[in-house]
Amino acid sequence: GLVALGLMFLAGYGGIVSLAQMTVAACAGYLVAILGDSAISQISLHWPWWMAAPVAILVATLFGTLSGALSVRTEGIYTIMITLAIASAFYYLALQNYTIFNGFSGFNGIKPPVFLGVDWGQNLPFYYLTLACSALAYGAVIYVSRAPFGLALQGTRDNPRRMAALGFDVVAHRIAAYTFASFIAACAGVLLVWYQRQISPGTAGVGPVVDMLIIAVVGGLSRPIGPFIGALVYVLLRTFSLDMLEGVGLDGKRYQLLIGLGFLVIVLFSPDGLIGIWQRLRERYRKGSEAREAGMRIGGGSP
């Protein structure tokens, strides 16, 4: 949800579809493993977590900003292709480099922090840690979208030439949007590696990159809550589709088939995802209520 939230911010408020958000998260996760503690002691530098995590977030945010600077002057399919190329390049770099990234095996035995006497790797503390980070990121996106920067970014989405004529630096606003989205993705990457306690090139593969796009689109790109709804639906489908497929005699490993069909159905019925469906149902209910009240007034009744 956090990774997709960064993508929603770029696409929903900036009109930028980036496929590099999961790559930024994986970059932060790798840096936590490299700078902090892991079972690959010959590579990990064994920094304390309060040094490794901030540096990982900072470097990953810088990486996302540079990726945005490379693609910010393009639009549409060209932005998608450039960010996909960056994601693929990082995947193959992690896969083939054994000196820094430990190649195909990646890192395992990564230790979550112990702070204030609490082991944040335990289920309940980690749940509340993730919930708090998600709530902070959600609130930050809401605040930024209503701030002058967010309003200007939405203006560059709707009419970049007019915004440039008004004196706004369109390129600078878009790069700043990449920085903000990359920071959210980097925080998610740190949480991800603490949760899984391992990271490998598959984390930054093309599959997870596309999954983030599906999650954001299914939930809806118009509201910050959309990515979290999309993530919930995705996880439920991935969890229970195995049993559903095996129940009808199909290979449970083909769960992506159900996810893909669900994605197609939602997009066909609502380009704005589940949020759009909910808004249309609410609007229909409101209009029905108004019509009933009007009919009762005309008939002399009372609501």
Buried (B, 14 or more C-beta within 10 A) or exposed (E): BBBBBBBBBBBBBBBBBBBBBBBBBBBBBBBBBBBBBBEBEEBBEEBEBEEBBEBBBBBBBBBBBBBBBBBBEBEEEEBBEBBBBBBBEBBEEBBEEEEEBBBEEBBBEBBBBEEEEBEBBEEEBBEEBBEEBBEEBBEBBBEBBEEEBBEBBBBBBEEBEEBEEEEBEBBEBBBBBBBBBBBBBBBBBBBBBBBEBBBBBBBBBBEBBBBBBBBBBBBBBBBBBBBBBBBBBBEEBBEEBBEEBBEEEBEEEBBBEBBEEBBEEBBEEBEBBBBBBBBEEEEEEEEEEEEEEEEEEEEEEEE
